[in-house]
Amino acid sequence: MKALFAGGLCLVLLGVPAVAQTAVSPQEFVNTAAVANMFEIDSSRAALEKASSGAVKQFAQEMVDDHTKAGEELKQAAKPANTAVPAGLDSTHKASLDALRNKSGAEFDQAYVIAQRKAHDDAVALFSSFADHGTQPDLKAFASKTLPTLRKHQEEAQRLAAATGSPPMSKPEASLGVPPEAGANSFTEAQVRSRLEDAGYNSVSALAKDERGVWRGKAVKNGSPVNVGVDFKGNIVAR
């Protein structure tokens, strides 16, 4: 997915019939969910200090409360699975948090809301996939239990974005000559296909995830066949 404040990822979950879907491993799910959850808490604590809008501060307090609870429940669900829970943010989320903390006033409000809107789109996609296709019962139950709260947050973030005048989510664009990044990729095949089609690719075929976590396949754009890749951040690379 692109950087939190430079546009965003809008996952279009189309009802594609008979499409095989797979979930990330239990450890990958825990890693991604835990780091995202900590970012929600830390960024929302920053909003409680720096936001200029009362509605943004109210939303931020809800995020702190709900995601603190979710973090504790994730730790409990991870114990039977023997999966380690990350204790801190990764470098990408740290950089995003630092960038957010450097903003103030209405600029902070918009940046925070954009981050929350994107983060909850990503979280809903991850938790939906694992709730349906995960391989560890305790973590699957956690994903299913938490999903309604995440969807509620997602809707609230969308309404807040409209209220604060945040720009619409940008459509995905392809990078030429830039290698896709390796990492735990939570996108399902259907989501990758939708993302490519939203970016203007047709006849998407032969999608498969490689050992680096990059979805690769073939497509047609502007009448020409291309090889495409979608990394764990949602970046599209075409060659």
HELIX and SHEET records of a PDB file:
HELIX    1   1 PRO A   26  LYS A   50  1                                  25    
HELIX    2   2 GLY A   54  ALA A   81  1                                  28    
HELIX    3   3 SER A   91  ARG A  101  1                                  11    
HELIX    4   4 GLY A  105  HIS A  133  1                                  29    
HELIX    5   5 PRO A  137  THR A  164  1                                  28    
HELIX    6   6 GLU A  189  ASP A  198  1                                  10    
SHEET    1   A 5 ALA A 174  LEU A 176  0                                        
SHEET    2   A 5 ILE A 236  ALA A 238  1                                        
SHEET    3   A 5 SER A 224  VAL A 230 -1                                        
SHEET    4   A 5 TRP A 215  LYS A 221 -1                                        
SHEET    5   A 5 ASN A 202  LYS A 209 -1                                        
END                                                                             
